[in-house]
Amino acid sequence: MDIKKIDETISVAGQINAADVKAVAAAGFRSILCNRPDGEGILQPDYSGVEEAAKTAGLEFLYQPVSSSGIQDHDVEDFQKCCDALPKPVLAYCRTGTRCTVLWSLSQADKREIPEILSMASAAGYDMSMLVNRLSARA
């Protein structure tokens, strides 16, 4: 499990499984947000197993599946609502962490300057330069 911190409130990761949740809790996270739809990959664990492990570990859990084929504005708005509702810090996961970072980046367009968003994503290991036009449109 490779957790990448974006800021004090949110980090992202690629696919996690139920066995990873104890380490997530031990790392100080209070919530998990799953952005990967079930059945996207052959060996992918269902979100329900991760959710059960999260609840057992005392963590909040939300499932907000988002297709990797095209993130819509309503996906970004739903992501922000989930993040607002969850206790911080939040670990958001998908297949590689990129989808979560795209969602986070777009959700920040009206809160931060574009260079800051790009820099924060880059520091976490994600190049979001392809979002500049969408970020500008959302700002």
Disulfide bonds with the S-S distance in Angstrom:
none
